[in-house]
Every structure is written in structure tokens, then in C-alpha cells.
């Protein structure tokens, strides 16, 4: 799967490592490659595993906030990214499709990131766990496939995200032997290995996907997620809550500032000192039993630009669950 994507033959013995979930791949790379005083650039809002990994190794996370354009899309702030590099920059974390925004980084944005990584001689951790959840009009590109980037990229993937078996805790990373060897040095002092029987089962699932693409599980789930995204987007928009552009991943980002709920006039809501999106999340869960998350929770505390106007909603659910959610959203008042 991946040799074709990156345009070179990947050596399974020296350029791949199997981990207990993609989370462990991320942690092992941080643990083996960064140390106190190093800086790691991440695009905010972002998955919280990067913050945890930095805390463990003493590295400093440098958040670069993505911009929201006038047509409700997420966009790389090129100037902010270029200005975030210092002599201590050791790594960039690129997550595409992106959690929590569902942004798919464009080729132009990837080229810009690649050029800066080469200019400043830093590693790219490419978190591609949502690699197969991309809407039809967009294309997932692995940054390791770009000119001169294989040598400075470690790509992280997830069997749990790929096949909806997150409880199996199987992930993998691939890249140059230099970096994979460093990760193995941590592996030997940590879990040492990943459940063999689950690896065999997952390998069989991948083989089946490649042999019988016409009955592909990944194609079916991708179509289902596309339909779920459509249903939920339409429901929120009809309820008076605009939705930012979805390009891939498993999440909607919903504007919670345009809708006036009855609970917003209650003393409990008015007296709460929580940020606006946090209050809205709590009260929507309490009053409507619909699980949403405040987007501000995904920003680093040091982020220069942070929004508290949005909620994150997951659409990687069964059709039954999504249909129930749509019915709940219709009752918003």
C-alpha cells in the first residue's frame, strides 16, 4: 500500500515498526528523537497526544494556528509557520486529514511545509491515521512522497482507524531506517512487541482489501461517512448553526454562536465562567443528550490565535446513531 504511495520500495524489515496503536508510534518518535530544549511545531487546534508526548520528553510545543477563511475553510497560515522556526526547531507534526478540523492539506501547503523542513533541517512526523477518510473531491497526499522528503519524514498510521477496530491497538510507522532504529531502541524498553495474533488478523484484512477492491470495507465505510457528514451538516445548518468546510477525517466543526438556545437565558448558563464553547457543549449534552466537544479544548494554552466559537462533532458513527442525532438536532430550541 505505502510503497506505491511514496514512490519507493519500503523495506519491511528495517523501515517499518508495528506499535500498540498510532499513539505509541507518536510517543516513541518523540521519546527517541526529541529532548529538553528542542522545539516541535504543531498546527492548532490539534490532537492532544502531541502535547502529552512533548511533556514526557521536555520538548517545547510551538503551536501555529490554522486560519478560517471568509468562505469557512481551514487554511495554513504560511507567514505564521515561517516565523515559528528557530535554531531549536527539531520537528514538525503534520496531521492530514486533520483532527479536529477535518482539513486535508493541499499540495501547495505541503510543498511549503516541505521546503521549510528542508531549509531548517528538521524532521516531519506525518500523522496520517485518517488516510482513507477523504471526501471524493479531495486527495490525500503523503508528504514523504514529495521530492527530498522521504529522508526526513516518519509516517504514522492506524489499523484501528483504518478498519474501525480501535480496541485492537495496532498502529505502524514507516520511514528511513535511521529514525525507525531510534524508535526500536525505545520499543525494547517499553512494550517490546504488539499482540501477534491481532497483527495476523489485520494483515489478512489488508490483504482482502487489496485482492477484492469491489467489495472493499474501506470504500463502504468511506461512503457511509460521506453520507453521515451530509446528514449532520444539513441538520445543523437547518437548526441555524453553520458548519465549516469538511474535506476529510471524521469530524464536523459547528459554529455555536449563531443559535440562541432557551438555556442561554438561565442563571446557571449566564453565571458560568466557562468559555463560551465549553458552556455550550455542557448545556447541549445536559439538555439534549447529544455529545459534542468544545473546539477550544484542542488548542495549546500558548496558542496566539484561539477560537471559542465552535464545537467538534464526530460523524464516524453508525447510520442509526447519526439518524438519532439528526432527530435530536431538529428539536434544538
C-alpha positions as CSV (number, residue, x, y, z in Angstrom):
1,X,0.0,0.0,0.0
2,X,2.6,2.5,1.1
3,X,5.5,1.8,-1.3
4,X,3.2,2.8,-4.2
5,X,2.1,5.9,-2.4
6,X,5.6,7.3,-1.6
7,X,7.1,6.1,-4.8
8,X,9.9,3.9,-3.4
9,X,10.2,0.3,-2.2
10,X,9.8,0.3,1.6
11,X,11.9,-2.3,3.4
12,X,9.5,-4.1,5.7
13,X,12.4,-5.3,8.0
14,X,14.2,-2.0,8.5
15,X,11.8,0.8,7.6
16,X,8.6,-0.2,9.4
17,X,7.7,-0.6,13.0
18,X,4.5,-2.0,14.5
19,X,3.2,-0.3,17.6
20,X,0.4,-0.5,20.2
21,X,-1.8,1.9,18.4
22,X,-0.7,5.0,16.4
23,X,-0.4,6.9,19.7
24,X,2.6,4.7,20.7
25,X,4.2,5.4,17.3
26,X,3.9,9.1,18.1
27,X,5.3,8.7,21.6
28,X,8.2,6.6,20.5
29,X,9.3,9.0,17.9
30,X,9.1,11.9,20.4
31,X,10.9,9.9,23.0
32,X,13.7,8.8,20.6
33,X,14.2,12.0,18.8
34,X,13.4,15.0,21.0
35,X,14.8,16.2,24.3
36,X,14.7,19.1,26.7
37,X,15.2,22.3,24.9
38,X,14.0,21.1,21.5
39,X,11.0,22.7,19.8
40,X,8.2,20.9,17.9
41,X,5.8,22.8,15.6
42,X,2.2,21.7,15.6
43,X,-0.9,23.0,13.8
44,X,-3.6,24.2,16.2
45,X,-6.2,23.1,17.0
46,X,-4.6,19.7,17.3
47,X,-4.8,16.2,18.7
48,X,-3.8,16.2,22.4
49,X,-1.3,13.3,22.0
50,X,1.3,15.7,20.8
51,X,1.1,17.8,23.9
52,X,1.5,14.7,26.1
53,X,4.5,13.5,24.1
54,X,6.2,16.8,24.4
55,X,5.6,16.9,28.2
56,X,7.2,13.5,28.5
57,X,10.4,14.4,26.7
58,X,10.8,18.0,27.8
59,X,10.5,19.4,24.3
60,X,8.5,22.6,23.8
61,X,5.4,22.5,21.6
62,X,5.1,25.6,19.3
63,X,1.5,26.0,18.1
64,X,0.8,27.5,14.7
65,X,-3.0,28.2,14.5
66,X,-4.8,27.4,11.3
67,X,-6.8,30.2,9.8
68,X,-10.5,30.2,9.0
69,X,-11.2,31.9,5.6
70,X,-14.1,34.0,4.7
71,X,-15.7,31.0,2.9
72,X,-15.5,28.9,6.1
73,X,-12.4,26.8,5.2
74,X,-9.4,26.0,7.2
75,X,-6.1,27.3,5.7
76,X,-2.4,27.1,6.6
77,X,-1.1,30.4,7.8
78,X,2.2,30.4,5.9
79,X,3.6,33.6,7.4
80,X,2.9,32.3,11.0
81,X,4.5,29.0,10.1
82,X,7.6,30.5,8.6
83,X,8.1,32.8,11.6
84,X,7.7,29.9,14.1
85,X,11.1,28.3,13.2
86,X,14.1,28.9,15.5
87,X,17.5,27.3,15.8
88,X,15.9,24.8,18.3
89,X,13.2,23.5,15.9
90,X,13.6,19.7,15.8
91,X,10.4,18.5,14.3
92,X,7.1,19.5,12.6
93,X,3.9,17.5,13.3
94,X,1.7,17.3,10.2
95,X,-1.7,15.7,10.7
96,X,-3.7,15.2,7.4
97,X,-6.6,14.6,7.2
98,X,-6.6,16.8,10.3
99,X,-8.2,16.2,13.7
100,X,-10.2,18.1,14.8
101,X,-10.8,20.4,11.8
102,X,-11.2,17.7,9.0
103,X,-8.9,19.8,6.9
104,X,-7.0,18.0,4.1
105,X,-3.7,19.8,3.4
106,X,-3.3,20.8,-0.2
107,X,-0.3,20.1,-2.4
108,X,0.7,23.8,-2.3
109,X,0.6,23.8,1.5
110,X,2.5,20.5,1.7
111,X,5.2,21.9,-0.6
112,X,5.5,25.0,1.6
113,X,5.9,22.8,4.7
114,X,8.4,20.5,2.9
115,X,10.5,23.5,1.8
116,X,10.7,24.9,5.3
117,X,11.6,21.5,6.8
118,X,14.5,21.2,4.4
119,X,15.6,24.7,4.9
120,X,15.7,24.3,8.7
121,X,16.8,20.6,8.6
122,X,14.0,19.3,10.7
123,X,12.1,16.0,10.8
124,X,8.4,15.8,9.8
125,X,6.1,13.5,11.8
126,X,3.3,12.9,9.3
127,X,0.2,11.6,11.3
128,X,-2.0,10.0,8.6
129,X,-4.3,7.9,10.7
130,X,-7.3,9.3,8.7
131,X,-5.7,8.5,5.4
132,X,-8.8,6.7,3.9
133,X,-11.4,9.2,5.1
134,X,-11.2,11.8,2.4
135,X,-14.2,13.3,0.6
136,X,-14.3,12.5,-3.1
137,X,-13.3,16.0,-4.3
138,X,-10.1,16.0,-2.3
139,X,-6.9,14.0,-2.4
140,X,-4.7,12.7,0.4
141,X,-1.0,13.3,-0.2
142,X,1.7,11.8,1.9
143,X,4.4,14.3,2.4
144,X,7.0,11.5,2.3
145,X,6.2,11.2,-1.4
146,X,7.4,14.8,-2.2
147,X,10.9,15.4,-3.6
148,X,13.6,15.1,-0.9
149,X,11.1,14.3,1.9
150,X,11.4,10.6,2.4
151,X,14.8,11.2,4.1
152,X,13.2,13.5,6.7
153,X,9.7,12.0,7.3
154,X,8.3,9.4,9.6
155,X,4.7,8.5,8.6
156,X,2.3,7.2,11.3
157,X,-0.8,5.1,10.5
158,X,-3.5,3.3,12.5
159,X,-5.2,-0.1,11.9
160,X,-7.8,0.9,14.4
161,X,-8.8,4.0,12.5
162,X,-8.5,2.2,9.1
163,X,-10.8,-0.7,10.0
164,X,-12.8,0.6,12.9
165,X,-11.1,-1.7,15.5
166,X,-9.5,0.8,17.8
167,X,-9.6,-1.7,20.7
168,X,-7.0,-3.8,18.9
169,X,-4.5,-1.1,19.5
170,X,-2.3,-1.7,16.4
171,X,-0.5,1.1,14.6
172,X,2.6,1.4,12.5
173,X,5.2,3.9,11.4
174,X,7.5,3.9,8.4
175,X,10.4,6.0,7.3
176,X,14.2,5.9,7.0
177,X,16.0,3.2,8.9
178,X,17.8,5.9,10.9
179,X,14.6,7.0,12.6
180,X,12.9,3.6,12.8
181,X,16.0,2.2,14.6
182,X,15.7,5.0,17.1
183,X,12.1,4.1,17.8
184,X,13.1,0.4,18.2
185,X,15.5,1.5,20.9
186,X,12.5,2.8,22.9
187,X,10.4,-0.2,21.9
188,X,12.9,-2.6,23.7
189,X,12.4,-0.7,27.0
190,X,8.6,-0.4,26.6
191,X,6.1,-3.0,25.4
192,X,8.7,-4.8,23.4
193,X,6.0,-6.0,20.9
194,X,2.4,-5.9,19.8
195,X,-0.1,-8.7,20.0
196,X,0.9,-11.1,17.2
197,X,-2.5,-12.7,16.6
198,X,-4.0,-9.3,16.1
199,X,-1.2,-8.4,13.6
200,X,-2.0,-11.5,11.6
201,X,-5.7,-10.7,11.6
202,X,-5.1,-7.1,10.5
203,X,-2.7,-8.3,7.8
204,X,-5.5,-10.6,6.5
205,X,-7.9,-7.6,6.4
206,X,-5.4,-5.5,4.4
207,X,-4.8,-8.4,2.0
208,X,-8.6,-8.9,1.5
209,X,-8.9,-5.2,0.7
210,X,-6.2,-5.4,-2.0
211,X,-7.5,-8.6,-3.5
212,X,-11.2,-7.6,-3.7
213,X,-11.5,-3.8,-4.0
214,X,-15.0,-4.1,-5.4
215,X,-16.3,-5.3,-2.0
216,X,-13.9,-3.1,-0.1
217,X,-14.8,-2.4,3.6
218,X,-12.8,0.9,3.3
219,X,-14.9,2.0,0.3
220,X,-18.2,1.1,2.1
221,X,-17.2,3.0,5.3
222,X,-15.9,6.0,3.3
223,X,-19.3,6.2,1.5
224,X,-21.1,5.9,4.8
225,X,-19.0,8.6,6.4
226,X,-19.7,10.9,3.4
227,X,-23.5,10.4,3.9
228,X,-23.2,10.8,7.7
229,X,-21.4,14.1,7.1
230,X,-24.1,15.3,4.7
231,X,-27.0,14.4,7.0
232,X,-25.4,16.1,10.1
233,X,-24.3,19.2,8.2
234,X,-27.8,19.7,6.8
235,X,-29.3,19.2,10.2
236,X,-27.1,21.7,11.9
237,X,-27.4,24.3,9.1
238,X,-31.3,24.0,9.3
239,X,-31.0,24.5,13.0
240,X,-29.2,27.8,12.5
241,X,-25.7,26.5,13.2
242,X,-23.2,27.0,10.3
243,X,-20.7,24.2,9.6
244,X,-17.1,24.8,8.5
245,X,-16.0,23.0,5.3
246,X,-15.3,19.3,5.7
247,X,-12.6,17.8,3.5
248,X,-11.7,14.6,5.2
249,X,-11.4,12.9,8.6
250,X,-14.3,12.1,10.9
251,X,-15.4,15.4,12.4
252,X,-17.7,18.4,11.8
253,X,-16.8,21.8,13.2
254,X,-20.0,23.7,14.0
255,X,-20.4,27.4,14.8
256,X,-22.3,27.7,18.1
257,X,-22.5,31.5,18.2
258,X,-25.4,32.0,15.7
259,X,-28.0,29.9,17.5
260,X,-29.9,31.2,20.6
261,X,-31.0,28.4,22.9
262,X,-33.5,28.8,25.7
263,X,-31.0,27.6,28.2
264,X,-28.7,30.6,27.4
265,X,-31.2,32.8,29.4
266,X,-30.9,30.6,32.6
267,X,-29.0,31.9,35.6
268,X,-26.8,28.7,35.5
269,X,-25.6,29.5,32.0
270,X,-25.2,33.2,32.5
271,X,-23.3,32.8,35.7
272,X,-20.9,30.1,34.4
273,X,-17.3,31.3,33.9
274,X,-16.5,28.7,31.4
275,X,-15.5,29.7,27.8
276,X,-18.5,30.1,25.5
277,X,-17.9,26.9,23.6
278,X,-17.4,24.9,26.8
279,X,-20.6,26.2,28.2
280,X,-22.5,25.4,25.0
281,X,-21.1,21.8,25.0
282,X,-22.1,21.2,28.6
283,X,-25.6,22.5,28.1
284,X,-26.2,20.7,24.8
285,X,-25.2,17.5,26.4
286,X,-27.3,18.2,29.5
287,X,-30.4,19.3,27.8
288,X,-30.4,17.3,24.6
289,X,-28.2,14.3,25.4
290,X,-26.1,14.9,22.3
291,X,-22.3,14.5,22.8
292,X,-20.3,17.4,21.4
293,X,-16.9,18.8,22.3
294,X,-15.6,22.4,22.6
295,X,-13.0,23.2,19.9
296,X,-11.1,25.4,22.3
297,X,-10.1,22.2,24.2
298,X,-7.9,21.3,21.2
299,X,-5.8,24.5,21.3
300,X,-2.5,24.7,23.1
301,X,-2.5,27.1,26.1
302,X,0.2,29.2,24.4
303,X,-1.7,29.5,21.0
304,X,-1.6,33.1,19.8
305,X,-4.9,32.6,17.9
306,X,-7.7,30.6,19.6
307,X,-11.4,30.3,18.9
308,X,-14.1,29.6,21.4
309,X,-17.0,29.8,18.9
310,X,-17.0,26.2,17.6
311,X,-18.0,22.6,18.6
312,X,-16.5,19.4,17.3
313,X,-19.0,16.7,16.3
314,X,-17.9,13.1,15.3
315,X,-19.7,11.6,12.3
316,X,-17.8,8.2,12.3
317,X,-20.9,6.5,13.7
318,X,-23.5,4.0,12.6
319,X,-26.3,5.3,10.4
320,X,-28.7,4.6,13.2
321,X,-26.8,6.8,15.6
322,X,-26.5,9.6,13.1
323,X,-30.2,9.4,12.3
324,X,-31.0,9.7,16.0
325,X,-28.6,12.7,16.3
326,X,-30.4,14.4,13.3
327,X,-33.7,13.9,15.1
328,X,-32.3,15.5,18.3
329,X,-30.9,18.5,16.4
330,X,-34.3,19.1,14.9
331,X,-35.5,19.7,18.5
332,X,-32.9,22.4,19.2
333,X,-34.6,25.5,20.7
